[in-house]
Amino acid sequence: MAQNGGGRGWVADPDTGEKHMPELWKELLEWLLRGPERSPATQRDWARENEIHEDSVRRIKRDQRFIKEWDRRAAELNINPERVQSVIDALWQQAAAGDVKAASLYLQYIDKFTPKRKVAVEDERDVSLFSDEELASALEAEAITLRMVEG
């Protein structure tokens, strides 16, 4: 018969006095962090498999100590460089296949790694006030200067 998981079982470390999560709670946390690949697929089935009442699972998930650890572990998992890179790779593949939305998202992502150049104008006017001709002329002059410097 299913048992109530409650908040019992937190154990204080004899050296530090720090409280540690019960083993069953750790197992629940690991199951939750697996995301869509988790088995069993539902919380009800997980509770049945672990012989606790499904209401206990809901109570555990509302416990502030559990929430704090869940948030910490999820953040750690979500910023894992391997995970991020696999998403960026998939985005690039879709972009390369012609998906415009994927291309836009990929370019937004890589923009933060691209060095920015600032166009300096000698007469110190606000370039947003330039006419199209003035802006084109300033950019052309800058491009000529860059070619001379790089060339």
N, C-alpha and C positions, 0 to 999 in steps of 0.2 A: 504494500500500500504506500502511496506517495506520502512523503513527510514534509512538514513545513520547514522551509530553508531559513526563514527568519533572519535576524541579524546576529544570531549567536555564532560563536566560533572564531571571532577575531582574536588573535593571539599576540600578546606583547612580547617583543624580543627581550630576553633577560638582560642583555648588555646595554641596549639603547633605549628600551621602553617603547620603541616604535611598534605600532600595531600592524599585523599582517593579515591580509585577506584570507578567508577560509579556502581550502582547496577546491570545493565545489564552485565557489564564486570565481576562482581563477579559471576553472574549466569553462564556465559560462562566458567569461570575458574572451577567452581564446576562441570559443565558438562564434561569438558575435563579431569578432575582428576578421573572421574568415570571409565575411561578406556573402556574395551570391554562391560561392563554392561550398558553403557549409552544409554539413550533413549531420543530423537530420535537417530538413529544410525549414521546419517551423519551430517556433518557441514551444508550442504545445507538445510536439514530438520530442524535443530536447528534454523538457521537464519529465515526460513519461519515461524516457530512456534513462534518466538520472534519478528516477524515483522520488521526485519532489512535486508538489502541487504547482500548477502553472501560475497561480496567484503569487506564489513565493518568488517565482522568476520576476514577475512584475515588481514586487516589493524590492528585490535585490537591485533591479535596474533603477529604482528611484533613490536608493541609498546614496547620500552625498559622497561618501568615501569611494563607493563603486564608480559613480559618475566621474569623479576626479581622475581616477586611474584609467577609466575607459577613454576619457578625453585625451589624456596624456599619451596613451598607447596609440590611439587613432591618429593623432597629430604626427607622432613619430613614424607611423606606417605610411601616412599620406605624403610626407615630404621625403620619403626614401628616394634617393637619386635614381635607382634602378627603375622604380615605378614611374617616376616623372619621365625618364628617358623613353620608356616603352610607349607612353602616351604620345610624346613628341614624335617618335618614329612613326607611329600609326597615323598621326595627323599629317606628317610629311608625305606618307604614301598616298593618302587620300588627296592631298593637294596636288601631288605630281600626276595623279590620275584625272585631274581636272575639276575636283570639287572646290568651288569658289569659296565657300564658307570655311572649309578646312584651310585653304590657302591664306585667307584673311587671319584666321586664328594663329596659324603658324607664323606668319609675318609679325603679328602683334607680339608673340612670344619672343622671337629672335630680336625684335627691335631693342629690347633692353640690353642686349649684348653688343649692339652695333654702335661704334663710336659716332658721336654727333659732331657736326661741323657747324660753326657759326659764321654767317656771312657778315663781315665787317664792312661798313660803308664809310667812305672817307668824310662825307659831309655831315655825318652823325644824325641824319634825319631818321625818323621812324619809318622803316621799310614798309610798314602796313599802309602808309600814306602815299607810296609810290604809285605812279600810273603803270600800266602794263609795260609801256615802252621803257620807262625808267628802270623798272625791275629787271627786265630782260637785258638791258644794257649793263646793269650792275653785275648780274650773274655771268654774263659773257666776259666781262672784264676779270671777274674772280676766276673763271675757268681758265682764261689765258694765263693769268698769274700762276695758278696751280700747275699748269702744264710746264711753264718755264722753270718752276722750282723743282718739280719732279723729274723733268726731262733732261 
